[in-house]
C-alpha cells in the first residue's frame, strides 16, 4: 500500500459527518456508508482508496458498518390515554398549588455515570 498523507485525514473528515455511536456503550461507533461509497467519496475529495484500504481504515479507527433499518412499532398500549390523563390531572393539581412540575421522558435507565462531552 502506497502511503498517501491526506488519505487518513480525508477519511476522518468524511466519516465525521457519517459516524454514529451507542450512547449506552462507550467506544461503539459505526457508519452507515458502505465501503464502496466511502471509496467513491474519498476519490471525489482527491484521495483514491480501494474498498480493501477503506476496510483497513475502518478497522484501525474502531468503526463498524451498520445498515439503517426501520424499526417495527410495538403498537398502541390500551392504557396509553389513561396514562396521559393521569399525568395531566397530576400536573393540574401541582400547578394549582403553585408547585413545580418537571417532565422527564426516559427510555432506559443506566447506572453508568454520564461521560463528559
N, CA, C and O atoms as CSV, one atom per row, in Angstrom:
chain,resi,resn,atom,element,x,y,z
A,1,UNK,N,N,0.847,-1.181,0.000
A,1,UNK,CA,C,0.000,0.000,0.000
A,1,UNK,C,C,0.888,1.239,0.000
A,1,UNK,O,O,1.768,1.368,0.852
A,2,UNK,N,N,0.674,2.133,-0.927
A,2,UNK,CA,C,1.420,3.376,-1.018
A,2,UNK,C,C,0.816,4.362,-0.021
A,2,UNK,O,O,-0.398,4.564,0.014
A,3,UNK,N,N,1.674,4.966,0.781
A,3,UNK,CA,C,1.186,5.907,1.803
A,3,UNK,C,C,0.797,7.229,1.140
A,3,UNK,O,O,1.588,7.824,0.408
A,4,UNK,N,N,-0.399,7.666,1.399
A,4,UNK,CA,C,-0.892,8.949,0.902
A,4,UNK,C,C,-1.168,9.814,2.119
A,4,UNK,O,O,-2.065,9.506,2.903
A,5,UNK,N,N,-0.413,10.889,2.290
A,5,UNK,CA,C,-0.528,11.694,3.511
A,5,UNK,C,C,-1.932,12.211,3.795
A,5,UNK,O,O,-2.301,12.358,4.960
A,6,UNK,N,N,-2.721,12.489,2.768
A,6,UNK,CA,C,-4.043,13.053,3.013
A,6,UNK,C,C,-5.137,12.003,3.110
A,6,UNK,O,O,-6.280,12.333,3.425
A,7,UNK,N,N,-4.808,10.741,2.843
A,7,UNK,CA,C,-5.834,9.694,2.855
A,7,UNK,C,C,-6.529,9.601,4.207
A,7,UNK,O,O,-7.754,9.686,4.288
A,8,UNK,N,N,-5.755,9.429,5.256
A,8,UNK,CA,C,-6.352,9.277,6.582
A,8,UNK,C,C,-7.058,10.555,7.020
A,8,UNK,O,O,-8.126,10.503,7.630
A,9,UNK,N,N,-6.470,11.679,6.714
A,9,UNK,CA,C,-7.084,12.973,7.048
A,9,UNK,C,C,-8.441,13.122,6.348
A,9,UNK,O,O,-9.426,13.509,6.977
A,10,UNK,N,N,-8.492,12.816,5.060
A,10,UNK,CA,C,-9.756,12.898,4.315
A,10,UNK,C,C,-10.754,11.853,4.803
A,10,UNK,O,O,-11.953,12.121,4.876
A,11,UNK,N,N,-10.262,10.668,5.134
A,11,UNK,CA,C,-11.123,9.607,5.658
A,11,UNK,C,C,-11.816,10.078,6.945
A,11,UNK,O,O,-13.031,9.944,7.089
A,12,UNK,N,N,-11.036,10.624,7.864
A,12,UNK,CA,C,-11.599,11.080,9.145
A,12,UNK,C,C,-12.539,12.264,8.950
A,12,UNK,O,O,-13.567,12.360,9.619
A,13,UNK,N,N,-12.188,13.159,8.039
A,13,UNK,CA,C,-13.066,14.307,7.769
A,13,UNK,C,C,-14.393,13.835,7.182
A,13,UNK,O,O,-15.453,14.331,7.562
A,14,UNK,N,N,-14.336,12.881,6.258
A,14,UNK,CA,C,-15.550,12.343,5.645
A,14,UNK,C,C,-16.419,11.630,6.672
A,14,UNK,O,O,-17.628,11.855,6.739
A,15,UNK,N,N,-15.797,10.771,7.467
A,15,UNK,CA,C,-16.569,9.957,8.411
A,15,UNK,C,C,-17.083,10.752,9.602
A,15,UNK,O,O,-17.998,10.295,10.287
A,16,UNK,N,N,-16.525,11.920,9.866
A,16,UNK,CA,C,-17.000,12.744,10.986
A,16,UNK,C,C,-18.485,13.056,10.827
A,16,UNK,O,O,-19.218,13.131,11.814
A,17,UNK,N,N,-18.919,13.234,9.603
A,17,UNK,CA,C,-20.318,13.552,9.333
A,17,UNK,C,C,-21.217,12.316,9.317
A,17,UNK,O,O,-22.427,12.422,9.515
A,18,UNK,N,N,-20.625,11.148,9.083
A,18,UNK,CA,C,-21.415,9.926,8.921
A,18,UNK,C,C,-21.121,8.887,9.996
A,18,UNK,O,O,-21.262,7.688,9.751
A,19,UNK,N,N,-20.719,9.327,11.169
A,19,UNK,CA,C,-20.418,8.402,12.262
A,19,UNK,C,C,-21.449,8.562,13.363
A,19,UNK,O,O,-21.814,9.677,13.735
A,20,UNK,N,N,-21.909,7.440,13.876
A,20,UNK,CA,C,-22.856,7.429,14.995
A,20,UNK,C,C,-22.316,6.468,16.048
A,20,UNK,O,O,-21.358,5.736,15.798
A,21,UNK,N,N,-22.926,6.475,17.210
A,21,UNK,CA,C,-22.470,5.590,18.271
A,21,UNK,C,C,-23.586,5.199,19.200
A,21,UNK,O,O,-24.691,5.739,19.134
A,22,UNK,N,N,-23.292,4.262,20.062
A,22,UNK,CA,C,-24.253,3.769,21.037
A,22,UNK,C,C,-24.058,4.540,22.334
A,22,UNK,O,O,-23.000,4.430,22.953
A,23,UNK,N,N,-25.051,5.321,22.766
A,23,UNK,CA,C,-24.885,6.104,23.996
A,23,UNK,C,C,-24.762,5.241,25.247
A,23,UNK,O,O,-24.303,5.715,26.287
A,24,UNK,N,N,-25.165,3.987,25.151
A,24,UNK,CA,C,-25.111,3.107,26.320
A,24,UNK,C,C,-23.782,2.348,26.409
A,24,UNK,O,O,-23.452,1.792,27.456
A,25,UNK,N,N,-23.024,2.329,25.308
A,25,UNK,CA,C,-21.746,1.611,25.309
A,25,UNK,C,C,-20.677,2.506,24.698
A,25,UNK,O,O,-20.660,2.746,23.491
A,26,UNK,N,N,-19.801,2.985,25.541
A,26,UNK,CA,C,-18.747,3.890,25.096
A,26,UNK,C,C,-17.809,3.173,24.131
A,26,UNK,O,O,-17.448,2.017,24.349
A,27,UNK,N,N,-17.424,3.855,23.082
A,27,UNK,CA,C,-16.478,3.285,22.129
A,27,UNK,C,C,-17.106,2.475,21.019
A,27,UNK,O,O,-16.386,1.989,20.147
A,28,UNK,N,N,-18.413,2.308,21.012
A,28,UNK,CA,C,-19.094,1.561,19.951
A,28,UNK,C,C,-19.530,2.578,18.900
A,28,UNK,O,O,-20.485,3.330,19.093
A,29,UNK,N,N,-18.802,2.581,17.784
A,29,UNK,CA,C,-19.055,3.537,16.713
A,29,UNK,C,C,-19.308,2.807,15.402
A,29,UNK,O,O,-18.802,1.707,15.181
A,30,UNK,N,N,-20.098,3.434,14.535
A,30,UNK,CA,C,-20.361,2.842,13.233
A,30,UNK,C,C,-20.682,3.929,12.223
A,30,UNK,O,O,-20.923,5.085,12.573
A,31,UNK,N,N,-20.678,3.527,10.970
A,31,UNK,CA,C,-21.091,4.397,9.883
A,31,UNK,C,C,-22.107,3.651,9.037
A,31,UNK,O,O,-22.078,2.422,8.962
A,32,UNK,N,N,-22.998,4.384,8.407
A,32,UNK,CA,C,-23.975,3.730,7.544
A,32,UNK,C,C,-23.542,3.785,6.079
A,32,UNK,O,O,-24.281,3.337,5.203
A,33,UNK,N,N,-22.347,4.332,5.801
A,33,UNK,CA,C,-21.823,4.344,4.442
A,33,UNK,C,C,-21.171,2.995,4.139
A,33,UNK,O,O,-20.515,2.409,5.000
A,34,UNK,N,N,-21.354,2.515,2.929
A,34,UNK,CA,C,-20.694,1.275,2.524
A,34,UNK,C,C,-19.234,1.577,2.202
A,34,UNK,O,O,-18.860,2.732,2.003
A,35,UNK,N,N,-18.419,0.534,2.153
A,35,UNK,CA,C,-17.011,0.731,1.796
A,35,UNK,C,C,-16.893,1.321,0.401
A,35,UNK,O,O,-16.035,2.165,0.145
A,36,UNK,N,N,-17.753,0.876,-0.492
A,36,UNK,CA,C,-17.751,1.392,-1.863
A,36,UNK,C,C,-18.095,2.884,-1.878
A,36,UNK,O,O,-17.470,3.664,-2.596
A,37,UNK,N,N,-19.085,3.270,-1.086
A,37,UNK,CA,C,-19.496,4.679,-1.005
A,37,UNK,C,C,-18.381,5.532,-0.404
A,37,UNK,O,O,-18.123,6.639,-0.877
A,38,UNK,N,N,-17.729,5.028,0.621
A,38,UNK,CA,C,-16.612,5.762,1.227
A,38,UNK,C,C,-15.495,5.928,0.207
A,38,UNK,O,O,-14.928,7.012,0.075
A,39,UNK,N,N,-15.177,4.855,-0.514
A,39,UNK,CA,C,-14.146,4.891,-1.539
A,39,UNK,C,C,-14.473,5.929,-2.614
A,39,UNK,O,O,-13.601,6.692,-3.031
A,40,UNK,N,N,-15.729,5.955,-3.059
A,40,UNK,CA,C,-16.154,6.903,-4.089
A,40,UNK,C,C,-16.033,8.345,-3.581
A,40,UNK,O,O,-15.540,9.219,-4.295
A,41,UNK,N,N,-16.481,8.586,-2.354
A,41,UNK,CA,C,-16.435,9.942,-1.796
A,41,UNK,C,C,-14.989,10.396,-1.555
A,41,UNK,O,O,-14.674,11.574,-1.724
A,42,UNK,N,N,-14.121,9.475,-1.165
A,42,UNK,CA,C,-12.714,9.823,-0.999
A,42,UNK,C,C,-12.104,10.227,-2.338
A,42,UNK,O,O,-11.322,11.175,-2.409
A,43,UNK,N,N,-12.465,9.505,-3.401
A,43,UNK,CA,C,-11.972,9.841,-4.738
A,43,UNK,C,C,-12.430,11.244,-5.129
A,43,UNK,O,O,-11.669,12.001,-5.731
A,44,UNK,N,N,-13.674,11.592,-4.787
A,44,UNK,CA,C,-14.183,12.938,-5.067
A,44,UNK,C,C,-13.412,14.005,-4.293
A,44,UNK,O,O,-13.322,15.154,-4.724
A,45,UNK,N,N,-12.855,13.609,-3.142
A,45,UNK,CA,C,-12.061,14.538,-2.329
A,45,UNK,C,C,-10.616,14.603,-2.821
A,45,UNK,O,O,-9.803,15.341,-2.264
A,46,UNK,N,N,-10.294,13.832,-3.866
A,46,UNK,CA,C,-8.944,13.854,-4.423
A,46,UNK,C,C,-8.022,12.807,-3.851
A,46,UNK,O,O,-6.820,12.841,-4.115
A,47,UNK,N,N,-8.551,11.869,-3.070
A,47,UNK,CA,C,-7.753,10.812,-2.476
A,47,UNK,C,C,-8.398,9.474,-2.797
A,47,UNK,O,O,-9.406,9.109,-2.193
A,48,UNK,N,N,-7.827,8.744,-3.738
A,48,UNK,CA,C,-8.418,7.455,-4.089
A,48,UNK,C,C,-7.999,6.394,-3.076
A,48,UNK,O,O,-6.883,6.412,-2.559
A,49,UNK,N,N,-8.914,5.477,-2.807
A,49,UNK,CA,C,-8.653,4.370,-1.885
A,49,UNK,C,C,-9.570,3.219,-2.270
A,49,UNK,O,O,-10.756,3.420,-2.531
A,50,UNK,N,N,-9.018,2.024,-2.303
A,50,UNK,CA,C,-9.820,0.847,-2.644
A,50,UNK,C,C,-10.738,0.489,-1.481
A,50,UNK,O,O,-10.568,0.987,-0.368
A,51,UNK,N,N,-11.705,-0.371,-1.745
A,51,UNK,CA,C,-12.592,-0.839,-0.670
A,51,UNK,C,C,-11.791,-1.584,0.392
A,51,UNK,O,O,-12.124,-1.527,1.576
A,52,UNK,N,N,-10.738,-2.281,-0.028
A,52,UNK,CA,C,-9.873,-3.001,0.905
A,52,UNK,C,C,-9.179,-2.014,1.854
A,52,UNK,O,O,-9.124,-2.240,3.063
A,53,UNK,N,N,-8.653,-0.925,1.298
A,53,UNK,CA,C,-7.997,0.104,2.118
A,53,UNK,C,C,-9.000,0.751,3.068
A,53,UNK,O,O,-8.683,1.015,4.228
A,54,UNK,N,N,-10.207,1.003,2.573
A,54,UNK,CA,C,-11.259,1.580,3.418
A,54,UNK,C,C,-11.576,0.639,4.572
A,54,UNK,O,O,-11.765,1.082,5.704
A,55,UNK,N,N,-11.636,-0.659,4.288
A,55,UNK,CA,C,-11.914,-1.650,5.348
A,55,UNK,C,C,-10.833,-1.589,6.422
A,55,UNK,O,O,-11.138,-1.647,7.613
A,56,UNK,N,N,-9.573,-1.472,6.010
A,56,UNK,CA,C,-8.471,-1.390,6.966
A,56,UNK,C,C,-8.563,-0.109,7.798
A,56,UNK,O,O,-8.293,-0.129,8.999
A,57,UNK,N,N,-8.941,1.001,7.167
A,57,UNK,CA,C,-9.086,2.263,7.903
A,57,UNK,C,C,-10.247,2.201,8.899
A,57,UNK,O,O,-10.140,2.708,10.016
A,58,UNK,N,N,-11.354,1.578,8.489
A,58,UNK,CA,C,-12.495,1.421,9.405
A,58,UNK,C,C,-12.073,0.629,10.634
A,58,UNK,O,O,-12.388,0.996,11.766
A,59,UNK,N,N,-11.353,-0.467,10.391
A,59,UNK,CA,C,-10.904,-1.316,11.492
A,59,UNK,C,C,-9.917,-0.569,12.390
A,59,UNK,O,O,-9.997,-0.657,13.615
A,60,UNK,N,N,-8.998,0.156,11.783
A,60,UNK,CA,C,-7.983,0.901,12.546
A,60,UNK,C,C,-8.622,1.908,13.492
A,60,UNK,O,O,-8.145,2.105,14.609
A,61,UNK,N,N,-9.694,2.540,13.048
A,61,UNK,CA,C,-10.339,3.573,13.857
A,61,UNK,C,C,-11.540,3.050,14.652
A,61,UNK,O,O,-12.302,3.836,15.214
A,62,UNK,N,N,-11.707,1.737,14.697
A,62,UNK,CA,C,-12.752,1.133,15.525
A,62,UNK,C,C,-14.163,1.406,15.054
A,62,UNK,O,O,-15.088,1.484,15.863
A,63,UNK,N,N,-14.334,1.550,13.750
A,63,UNK,CA,C,-15.666,1.823,13.191
A,63,UNK,C,C,-16.230,0.572,12.542
A,63,UNK,O,O,-15.544,-0.107,11.778
A,64,UNK,N,N,-17.479,0.274,12.850
A,64,UNK,CA,C,-18.184,-0.809,12.191
A,64,UNK,C,C,-19.091,-0.225,11.123
A,64,UNK,O,O,-19.164,0.991,10.943
A,65,UNK,N,N,-19.774,-1.103,10.425
A,65,UNK,CA,C,-20.745,-0.643,9.436
A,65,UNK,C,C,-22.111,-1.120,9.868
A,65,UNK,O,O,-22.267,-2.234,10.369
A,66,UNK,N,N,-23.089,-0.274,9.671
A,66,UNK,CA,C,-24.449,-0.612,10.063
A,66,UNK,C,C,-25.398,-0.083,9.010
A,66,UNK,O,O,-25.275,1.053,8.552
A,67,UNK,N,N,-26.328,-0.907,8.641
A,67,UNK,CA,C,-27.357,-0.500,7.689
A,67,UNK,C,C,-28.493,0.152,8.460
A,67,UNK,O,O,-28.822,-0.264,9.571
A,68,UNK,N,N,-29.090,1.179,7.861
A,68,UNK,CA,C,-30.248,1.790,8.501
A,68,UNK,C,C,-31.454,0.907,8.254
A,68,UNK,O,O,-31.696,0.470,7.129
A,69,UNK,N,N,-32.206,0.648,9.304
A,69,UNK,CA,C,-33.402,-0.191,9.214
A,69,UNK,C,C,-34.552,0.496,9.908
A,69,UNK,O,O,-34.375,1.202,10.901
A,70,UNK,N,N,-35.718,0.278,9.374
A,70,UNK,CA,C,-36.901,0.795,10.053
A,70,UNK,C,C,-37.229,-0.152,11.201
A,70,UNK,O,O,-37.172,-1.373,11.053
A,71,UNK,N,N,-37.566,0.421,12.322
A,71,UNK,CA,C,-37.934,-0.400,13.469
A,71,UNK,C,C,-39.424,-0.681,13.426
A,71,UNK,O,O,-40.223,0.147,12.989
A,72,UNK,N,N,-39.769,-1.847,13.883
A,72,UNK,CA,C,-41.166,-2.246,13.929
A,72,UNK,C,C,-41.812,-1.634,15.168
A,72,UNK,O,O,-41.291,-1.761,16.277
A,73,UNK,N,N,-42.920,-0.986,14.976
A,73,UNK,CA,C,-43.618,-0.377,16.093
A,73,UNK,C,C,-44.265,-1.459,16.953
A,73,UNK,O,O,-44.667,-2.510,16.454
A,74,UNK,N,N,-44.356,-1.189,18.228
A,74,UNK,CA,C,-44.964,-2.152,19.149
A,74,UNK,C,C,-46.483,-2.007,19.214
A,74,UNK,O,O,-47.158,-2.805,19.866
A,75,UNK,N,N,-47.009,-1.011,18.553
A,75,UNK,CA,C,-48.454,-0.820,18.579
A,75,UNK,C,C,-48.872,0.043,19.755
A,75,UNK,O,O,-48.043,0.430,20.578
A,76,UNK,N,N,-50.142,0.337,19.828
A,76,UNK,CA,C,-50.668,1.199,20.888
A,76,UNK,C,C,-50.949,0.384,22.147
A,76,UNK,O,O,-51.474,-0.727,22.082
A,77,UNK,N,N,-50.595,0.950,23.274
A,77,UNK,CA,C,-50.880,0.320,24.561
A,77,UNK,C,C,-52.315,0.678,24.937
A,77,UNK,O,O,-52.715,1.831,24.776
A,78,UNK,N,N,-53.105,-0.285,25.438
A,78,UNK,CA,C,-54.509,0.001,25.744
A,78,UNK,C,C,-54.707,1.074,26.810
A,78,UNK,O,O,-55.731,1.758,26.809
A,79,UNK,N,N,-53.747,1.233,27.718
A,79,UNK,CA,C,-53.886,2.224,28.785
A,79,UNK,C,C,-53.148,3.528,28.479
A,79,UNK,O,O,-52.982,4.364,29.368
A,80,UNK,N,N,-52.709,3.708,27.247
A,80,UNK,CA,C,-51.914,4.893,26.911
A,80,UNK,C,C,-52.662,6.192,27.213
A,80,UNK,O,O,-52.094,7.094,27.829
A,81,UNK,N,N,-53.900,6.303,26.801
A,81,UNK,CA,C,-54.667,7.521,27.044
A,81,UNK,C,C,-54.878,7.732,28.540
A,81,UNK,O,O,-54.817,8.864,29.020
A,82,UNK,N,N,-55.123,6.666,29.271
A,82,UNK,CA,C,-55.314,6.777,30.725
A,82,UNK,C,C,-54.040,7.287,31.394
A,82,UNK,O,O,-54.109,8.062,32.349
A,83,UNK,N,N,-52.876,6.856,30.899
A,83,UNK,CA,C,-51.604,7.323,31.460
A,83,UNK,C,C,-51.471,8.835,31.287
A,83,UNK,O,O,-51.110,9.543,32.227
A,84,UNK,N,N,-51.764,9.326,30.084
A,84,UNK,CA,C,-51.640,10.759,29.828
A,84,UNK,C,C,-52.699,11.565,30.590
A,84,UNK,O,O,-52.426,12.683,31.027
A,85,UNK,N,N,-53.880,11.016,30.749
A,85,UNK,CA,C,-54.909,11.709,31.530
A,85,UNK,C,C,-54.472,11.829,32.988
A,85,UNK,O,O,-54.688,12.862,33.620
A,86,UNK,N,N,-53.858,10.777,33.518
A,86,UNK,CA,C,-53.380,10.805,34.900
A,86,UNK,C,C,-52.261,11.842,35.051
A,86,UNK,O,O,-52.232,12.581,36.035
A,87,UNK,N,N,-51.349,11.898,34.090
A,87,UNK,CA,C,-50.268,12.885,34.128
A,87,UNK,C,C,-50.850,14.300,34.077
A,87,UNK,O,O,-50.413,15.175,34.825
A,88,UNK,N,N,-51.823,14.530,33.206
A,88,UNK,CA,C,-52.451,15.849,33.093
A,88,UNK,C,C,-53.158,16.232,34.389
A,88,UNK,O,O,-53.096,17.387,34.809
A,89,UNK,N,N,-53.836,15.262,35.031
A,89,UNK,CA,C,-54.529,15.521,36.291
A,89,UNK,C,C,-53.528,15.901,37.387
A,89,UNK,O,O,-53.742,16.864,38.123
A,90,UNK,N,N,-52.436,15.141,37.489
A,90,UNK,CA,C,-51.414,15.435,38.494
A,90,UNK,C,C,-50.751,16.792,38.234
A,90,UNK,O,O,-50.499,17.557,39.165
A,91,UNK,N,N,-50.476,17.078,36.970
A,91,UNK,CA,C,-49.865,18.356,36.614
A,91,UNK,C,C,-50.771,19.518,37.027
A,91,UNK,O,O,-50.309,20.493,37.619
A,92,UNK,N,N,-52.052,19.408,36.712
A,92,UNK,CA,C,-53.002,20.470,37.067
A,92,UNK,C,C,-53.065,20.661,38.578
A,92,UNK,O,O,-53.130,21.792,39.059
A,93,UNK,N,N,-53.045,19.552,39.333
A,93,UNK,CA,C,-53.117,19.640,40.794
A,93,UNK,C,C,-51.879,20.346,41.357
A,93,UNK,O,O,-52.000,21.201,42.234
A,94,UNK,N,N,-50.694,19.993,40.859
A,94,UNK,CA,C,-49.470,20.635,41.336
A,94,UNK,C,C,-49.423,22.108,40.949
A,94,UNK,O,O,-49.019,22.954,41.747
A,95,UNK,N,N,-49.837,22.411,39.719
A,95,UNK,CA,C,-49.802,23.807,39.275
A,95,UNK,C,C,-50.802,24.658,40.054
A,95,UNK,O,O,-50.548,25.837,40.302
A,96,UNK,N,N,-51.944,24.069,40.445
A,96,UNK,CA,C,-52.934,24.802,41.244
A,96,UNK,C,C,-52.353,25.180,42.599
A,96,UNK,O,O,-52.715,26.213,43.163
A,97,UNK,N,N,-51.461,24.358,43.121
A,97,UNK,CA,C,-50.798,24.639,44.398
A,97,UNK,C,C,-49.517,25.454,44.195
A,97,UNK,O,O,-48.778,25.708,45.145
A,98,UNK,N,N,-49.261,25.865,42.933
A,98,UNK,CA,C,-48.054,26.607,42.568
A,98,UNK,C,C,-46.787,25.832,42.898
A,98,UNK,O,O,-45.772,26.411,43.285
A,99,UNK,N,N,-46.861,24.519,42.740
A,99,UNK,CA,C,-45.704,23.641,42.930
A,99,UNK,C,C,-45.027,23.445,41.562
A,99,UNK,O,O,-45.699,23.511,40.532
A,100,UNK,N,N,-43.717,23.207,41.541
A,100,UNK,CA,C,-43.032,22.998,40.258
A,100,UNK,C,C,-43.438,21.666,39.609
A,100,UNK,O,O,-43.742,20.684,40.287
A,101,UNK,N,N,-43.430,21.675,38.300
A,101,UNK,CA,C,-43.737,20.467,37.525
A,101,UNK,C,C,-42.558,20.213,36.602
A,101,UNK,O,O,-42.163,21.087,35.831
A,102,UNK,N,N,-42.000,19.016,36.683
A,102,UNK,CA,C,-40.870,18.643,35.828
A,102,UNK,C,C,-41.299,17.463,34.969
A,102,UNK,O,O,-41.836,16.479,35.477
A,103,UNK,N,N,-41.062,17.564,33.676
A,103,UNK,CA,C,-41.399,16.493,32.750
A,103,UNK,C,C,-40.126,15.800,32.296
A,103,UNK,O,O,-39.205,16.451,31.804
A,104,UNK,N,N,-40.067,14.497,32.455
A,104,UNK,CA,C,-38.894,13.719,32.058
A,104,UNK,C,C,-39.357,12.561,31.185
A,104,UNK,O,O,-40.259,11.809,31.554
A,105,UNK,N,N,-38.725,12.431,30.023
A,105,UNK,CA,C,-39.011,11.321,29.127
A,105,UNK,C,C,-37.805,10.402,29.144
A,105,UNK,O,O,-36.739,10.769,28.650
A,106,UNK,N,N,-37.956,9.226,29.701
A,106,UNK,CA,C,-36.831,8.311,29.852
A,106,UNK,C,C,-37.105,7.013,29.120
A,106,UNK,O,O,-38.184,6.433,29.235
A,107,UNK,N,N,-36.107,6.563,28.361
A,107,UNK,CA,C,-36.239,5.307,27.622
A,107,UNK,C,C,-35.502,4.173,28.316
A,107,UNK,O,O,-35.984,3.041,28.357
A,108,UNK,N,N,-34.329,4.483,28.861
A,108,UNK,CA,C,-33.515,3.469,29.517
A,108,UNK,C,C,-32.947,4.034,30.797
A,108,UNK,O,O,-32.769,5.244,30.936
A,109,UNK,N,N,-32.667,3.153,31.722
A,109,UNK,CA,C,-32.018,3.545,32.960
A,109,UNK,C,C,-30.631,2.922,32.953
A,109,UNK,O,O,-30.474,1.735,32.670
A,110,UNK,N,N,-29.639,3.723,33.261
A,110,UNK,CA,C,-28.278,3.220,33.307
A,110,UNK,C,C,-27.647,3.595,34.631
A,110,UNK,O,O,-27.957,4.636,35.211
A,111,UNK,N,N,-26.763,2.739,35.098
A,111,UNK,CA,C,-26.067,3.037,36.341
A,111,UNK,C,C,-24.697,3.623,36.057
A,111,UNK,O,O,-23.995,4.029,36.983
A,112,UNK,N,N,-24.305,3.674,34.792
A,112,UNK,CA,C,-23.017,4.234,34.415
A,112,UNK,C,C,-23.074,5.752,34.545
A,112,UNK,O,O,-24.050,6.368,34.116
A,113,UNK,N,N,-22.046,6.365,35.129
A,113,UNK,CA,C,-22.058,7.826,35.251
A,113,UNK,C,C,-21.981,8.464,33.868
A,113,UNK,O,O,-21.389,7.879,32.961
A,114,UNK,N,N,-22.562,9.647,33.682
A,114,UNK,CA,C,-22.526,10.297,32.380
A,114,UNK,C,C,-21.085,10.667,32.017
A,114,UNK,O,O,-20.283,11.019,32.882
A,115,UNK,N,N,-20.776,10.581,30.729
A,115,UNK,CA,C,-19.439,10.952,30.277
A,115,UNK,C,C,-19.424,12.418,29.855
A,115,UNK,O,O,-20.423,12.957,29.378
A,116,UNK,N,N,-18.296,13.031,30.038
A,116,UNK,CA,C,-18.139,14.435,29.648
A,116,UNK,C,C,-18.008,14.522,28.147
A,116,UNK,O,O,-17.307,13.725,27.522
A,117,UNK,N,N,-18.684,15.491,27.577
A,117,UNK,CA,C,-18.635,15.660,26.118
A,117,UNK,C,C,-17.771,16.850,25.794
A,117,UNK,O,O,-17.588,17.179,24.622
